[in-house]
């Protein structure tokens, strides 16, 4: 039933695809893993007690 609904909702399909790509980009790509690794290295180097965010 939901697949049939989506066949008629091109805008919804596009929206779901965009959200899915963004979710994967933020949570599963190598760049995120690298950012977390670098954040850990910086926090260890500076003896950080609190969480350090790299932007």
Secondary structure as the mmCIF struct_conf table of DSSP 4:
data_model
#
loop_
_struct_conf.conf_type_id
_struct_conf.id
_struct_conf.beg_label_comp_id
_struct_conf.beg_label_asym_id
_struct_conf.beg_label_seq_id
_struct_conf.end_label_comp_id
_struct_conf.end_label_asym_id
_struct_conf.end_label_seq_id
HELX_RH_AL_P HELX_RH_AL_P1 UNK A 2 UNK A 7
TURN_TY1_P TURN_TY1_P1 UNK A 8 UNK A 8
HELX_RH_AL_P HELX_RH_AL_P2 UNK A 10 UNK A 27
TURN_TY1_P TURN_TY1_P2 UNK A 28 UNK A 28
BEND BEND1 UNK A 29 UNK A 29
HELX_RH_AL_P HELX_RH_AL_P3 UNK A 30 UNK A 45
TURN_TY1_P TURN_TY1_P3 UNK A 46 UNK A 47
BEND BEND2 UNK A 49 UNK A 50
#
